Amino acid sequence: MQGLHIAAALPMGKQLLAGSFQYKGKELSTNLFGLNFPNPVGLGAGFDKNAEHLDVLELLGFGFVEIGTVTPKAQAGNPTPRLFRLPSQKALINRMGFNNDGVDAIAKRLTTRKEKTNSTLIIGGNIGKNKVTENSDAWKDYCTNFIGLENVVDYFVVNVSSPNTPGLRELQEKESLRKIFSELQNLNKNNKPILLKIAPDLEISALDDIISLTQEVKIDGLVSSNTTLDRSLLNAANLEKATAIGAGGLSGQPLLEKSNQVLQYLHKGIGNRLPIIASGGIFKGEDAQAKIDAGASLVQIWTGFIYEGPAIVKNICKHLSNQL
């Protein structure tokens, strides 16, 4: 990222980056949530946590970028080391722990950017609770984040599915979600899209609860899915490495099939009533197409970006265009 910032600051740097990495075709543009996405390939939350790299990420051609996860108060996250590579399976294990600058600092950074640029990049705000906040009060943290970011992001994602904040995944239970979304929608006078991000490890009964909840409270879409705790997806050598690494969410190629199964189940239950943004194991155009075939409207990459590099968006878009 430092290299990209340096390159963008050089004479003609921005034009060269955009010319090299942006997909210029218009045929992949889509309108969802009242927003016009130039292409369906976004960057998932957890990469640009503090909204520091949006200008250069836009030059790489992302159709949208999700910042965060943002919490009300700044927090340092879990002790390092907390991000590990398993290259032979193109996987990562992370236990970052919502390290971020806090909602006020991030909102200020986004406001400054908005005043300085005429960027049309669609920005999602991924929001979570502080580690010290009790689950019974978690809804208050989500509301604080919403108020702070409402004027500087285009849509919100409620993150209750990270495995790296103790007890957070308990908020995926139906009553907890009902409380969070009811309170958020009470604040949502401007009808900002508010989506729910889920874990790929949920039991079928929990997925059924989420499907039914989307008919009871206003949820504008789903993000499926977060990282997994399932180590059975790893081969023997990486399982041994993962055991030595310890706690953390697994992402990357091993998650593709499992996340696709969850996506298919959700889409079967929801139909076309709600859009789904799909993530998990996307490295090439065929992976993104599999998500779309399973019911996704948009896709997000993260681990694929690390392993495949800055041309990944353009490569995926070329493949998707050829399938039209």
C-alpha positions in Angstrom: 0.0 0.0 0.0 2.9 2.4 0.7 4.2 1.6 -2.8 0.8 2.5 -4.3 0.7 5.8 -2.5 4.2 6.7 -3.7 3.3 5.7 -7.3 0.0 7.7 -7.2 2.0 10.8 -6.0 4.3 10.7 -9.0 3.7 12.7 -12.2 1.1 10.8 -14.2 1.1 8.1 -11.5 -2.7 8.1 -11.0 -3.3 7.8 -14.7 -0.8 5.0 -15.1 -2.3 3.0 -12.2 -5.9 3.6 -13.4 -4.9 2.6 -16.9 -3.1 -0.5 -15.7 -5.6 -1.8 -13.2 -9.1 -0.4 -13.7 -11.7 -2.3 -15.7 -13.3 0.2 -18.1 -16.3 -1.7 -19.4 -19.7 -0.5 -18.4 -21.6 -3.7 -18.9 -20.9 -5.0 -15.4 -22.5 -2.0 -13.7 -25.4 -2.7 -11.4 -27.8 -0.7 -9.3 -28.5 -2.1 -5.8 -29.8 -0.3 -2.7 -30.2 2.8 -4.9 -26.5 2.8 -5.4 -24.7 2.4 -8.8 -21.9 0.0 -8.6 -19.5 0.3 -11.6 -18.6 -3.4 -11.2 -19.6 -6.1 -8.8 -16.1 -6.7 -7.3 -15.5 -5.0 -3.9 -12.9 -5.1 -1.2 -14.1 -6.7 2.1 -13.8 -5.1 5.5 -10.7 -5.5 7.6 -8.2 -4.4 4.9 -8.7 -0.6 5.0 -9.9 -0.5 8.6 -9.3 3.2 9.1 -10.2 4.5 5.6 -6.6 5.5 4.9 -6.2 4.0 1.4 -9.5 4.7 -0.4 -7.9 6.9 -3.1 -5.4 4.3 -4.3 -7.9 1.4 -3.9 -10.2 3.3 -6.2 -7.3 3.5 -8.7 -7.2 -0.3 -8.6 -10.7 -0.5 -9.9 -12.7 -1.8 -7.0 -16.4 -1.4 -7.5 -16.8 -0.6 -3.8 -14.7 -0.7 -0.6 -15.9 -1.6 2.9 -14.0 0.1 5.7 -13.7 -1.0 9.3 -14.7 -2.8 11.3 -15.3 0.5 13.1 -16.0 0.6 16.9 -17.1 3.6 19.0 -13.8 3.9 20.8 -10.4 3.3 19.4 -8.9 0.0 20.3 -5.5 -1.7 19.7 -6.8 -5.1 18.9 -5.3 -8.4 19.9 -1.5 -8.9 20.7 0.8 -9.4 17.7 1.5 -11.6 15.8 -2.1 -11.8 14.7 -2.0 -12.4 11.0 -0.6 -15.6 9.5 -0.2 -17.0 6.0 -0.7 -20.6 4.8 0.7 -20.1 1.2 0.3 -23.7 0.0 -3.5 -23.4 0.3 -3.6 -19.6 -0.4 -5.1 -19.1 3.1 -4.8 -16.7 6.0 -5.5 -16.9 9.7 -6.2 -13.7 11.5 -7.1 -12.7 15.0 -6.9 -8.9 14.6 -9.6 -8.1 17.1 -11.2 -5.0 15.6 -8.1 -2.8 15.8 -9.2 0.6 14.6 -8.9 4.4 15.3 -12.5 4.7 16.5 -15.6 6.1 14.9 -14.8 9.8 15.5 -11.3 9.7 13.9 -12.5 7.6 10.9 -15.6 9.8 10.3 -13.3 12.9 10.3 -10.9 11.3 7.8 -13.9 10.4 5.5 -15.3 13.9 5.8 -12.0 15.5 4.9 -11.7 13.1 1.8 -15.3 14.0 0.8 -14.5 17.7 0.9 -11.2 17.3 -1.1 -12.2 14.9 -3.9 -15.1 14.4 -6.2 -14.8 10.6 -5.9 -17.7 8.4 -6.8 -16.3 5.3 -5.0 -19.0 3.5 -3.1 -18.0 3.1 0.6 -19.5 0.7 3.0 -19.1 1.1 6.8 -18.6 -2.2 8.6 -19.5 -1.6 12.3 -18.9 -3.6 15.4 -18.8 -3.3 19.2 -15.9 -2.6 21.5 -14.4 -5.5 23.2 -15.2 -4.1 26.7 -18.9 -3.6 25.8 -21.2 -6.2 27.3 -23.4 -8.0 24.7 -26.5 -6.6 26.4 -25.4 -3.1 25.5 -24.0 -4.0 22.1 -26.8 -2.3 20.3 -25.7 1.0 21.7 -22.3 0.6 20.1 -23.8 -0.1 16.7 -26.0 3.0 17.1 -23.0 5.2 18.0 -21.2 4.0 14.9 -24.3 4.6 12.7 -24.7 8.2 13.9 -21.0 8.8 13.5 -20.7 7.5 9.9 -24.2 8.1 8.5 -23.1 11.1 6.4 -19.8 9.7 5.1 -20.6 6.1 4.0 -23.1 4.8 1.4 -24.2 1.7 3.2 -23.7 -0.1 6.6 -22.8 -3.7 7.5 -23.5 -5.0 11.0 -20.6 -7.3 11.9 -21.7 -9.8 14.5 -19.7 -12.6 13.0 -16.0 -12.0 13.6 -14.5 -14.8 15.7 -11.9 -12.5 17.2 -14.0 -10.5 19.7 -15.0 -12.7 22.7 -18.8 -13.4 22.7 -19.5 -11.4 19.5 -20.9 -14.4 17.5 -23.5 -14.8 20.2 -25.1 -11.6 18.8 -26.1 -13.7 15.7 -28.9 -15.1 17.8 -32.3 -13.9 16.6 -33.3 -11.8 19.6 -30.0 -10.0 19.7 -30.2 -9.2 16.0 -33.8 -8.0 16.3 -32.8 -5.5 19.0 -29.8 -4.2 17.0 -31.6 -3.8 13.7 -34.7 -2.3 15.3 -32.7 0.3 17.1 -30.6 1.1 14.0 -33.7 1.4 11.8 -35.2 3.8 14.3 -32.2 6.1 13.7 -32.2 5.5 9.9 -34.2 8.6 8.8 -32.4 8.7 5.4 -32.9 5.0 4.6 -29.2 4.1 4.4 -28.9 0.4 3.4 -28.1 -1.7 6.5 -26.8 -5.2 5.9 -26.0 -8.1 8.1 -22.7 -10.0 7.9 -22.8 -13.6 9.0 -20.4 -16.4 9.9 -20.1 -19.5 7.6 -20.2 -21.7 10.7 -23.8 -21.2 11.6 -26.1 -24.2 12.1 -29.0 -24.6 9.7 -31.4 -23.6 12.4 -29.5 -20.3 12.9 -29.6 -19.6 9.2 -33.3 -20.3 9.2 -33.7 -17.7 12.1 -31.9 -15.1 10.0 -34.0 -15.9 7.0 -37.2 -15.4 9.1 -35.8 -12.3 10.8 -35.4 -10.6 7.4 -39.2 -10.8 7.1 -39.8 -9.3 10.6 -37.3 -6.4 10.7 -35.9 -4.3 8.0 -32.6 -5.8 6.9 -31.5 -4.6 3.5 -29.2 -7.4 2.5 -26.7 -10.0 3.8 -23.0 -10.4 3.5 -22.1 -14.1 3.4 -19.6 -14.8 4.8 -17.0 -13.9 7.4 -14.0 -16.1 8.3 -14.4 -19.6 9.6 -13.2 -21.5 12.7 -13.4 -24.8 10.8 -9.9 -26.2 10.6 -11.1 -29.4 8.8 -10.8 -27.4 5.6 -7.0 -27.5 5.8 -4.7 -30.2 4.6 -2.6 -32.2 7.1 0.5 -29.9 6.9 -1.5 -26.7 7.3 -3.6 -28.2 10.0 -0.4 -28.8 12.0 0.6 -25.2 11.3 -2.8 -23.8 12.3 -2.7 -25.8 15.5 0.6 -24.1 16.3 -0.8 -20.7 15.4 -3.8 -21.1 17.6 -7.0 -18.9 17.6 -8.2 -17.0 14.6 -10.5 -16.9 11.6 -9.5 -18.8 8.5 -10.0 -17.2 5.1 -9.0 -17.8 1.5 -9.2 -20.7 -0.9 -10.2 -23.4 1.6 -13.3 -21.4 2.4 -14.7 -21.3 -1.1 -16.9 -24.4 -1.1 -18.2 -24.0 2.5 -19.1 -20.4 1.9 -20.8 -21.2 -1.3 -23.0 -23.8 0.4 -24.1 -21.2 3.0 -24.7 -18.7 0.2 -26.9 -21.2 -1.7 -28.9 -22.0 1.4 -29.5 -18.3 2.2 -30.5 -17.5 -1.4 -32.9 -20.5 -1.5 -34.6 -19.2 1.7 -34.6 -15.5 0.7 -34.9 -15.7 -3.1 -34.5 -12.4 -4.8 -36.1 -10.5 -1.9 -32.8 -9.3 -0.6 -29.4 -8.9 -2.3 -26.5 -10.9 -1.0 -22.8 -9.8 -1.1 -20.7 -12.9 -1.2 -17.2 -13.4 0.1 -15.0 -16.4 0.9 -12.3 -17.9 -1.3 -12.5 -15.6 -4.4 -9.2 -15.6 -6.3 -10.3 -15.6 -10.0 -13.2 -15.0 -12.3 -14.5 -18.5 -12.0 -14.8 -18.2 -8.2 -16.7 -14.9 -8.5 -19.0 -16.5 -11.2 -19.7 -19.4 -8.8 -20.9 -16.9 -6.2 -23.1 -15.1 -8.6 -24.5 -18.4 -9.9 -25.3 -19.3 -6.2 -27.3 -16.2 -5.7 -24.9 -13.3 -5.0 -25.5 -9.8 -6.4 -22.0 -8.6 -5.6 -18.8 -10.2 -4.4 -16.0 -9.1 -2.1 -12.3 -10.2 -2.1 -9.8 -10.0 0.6 -7.3 -12.9 0.9 -7.4 -13.2 -2.9 -6.1 -9.6 -3.1 -3.1 -10.5 -0.9 -2.1 -13.5 -3.0 -3.1 -12.4 -6.5 -2.1 -8.8 -6.4 -3.5 -5.5 -7.7 -4.7 -6.9 -11.1 -7.2 -9.2 -9.4 -10.2 -6.9 -9.9 -9.6 -6.4 -13.6 -9.0 -10.1 -14.2 -12.2 -11.0 -12.4 -14.2 -8.4 -14.3 -12.9 -9.6 -17.7 -14.0 -13.1 -16.9 -17.4 -12.0 -15.7 -17.9 -9.9 -18.8 -17.1 -12.9 -21.0 -19.8 -14.8 -19.3 -22.5 -12.3 -20.3 
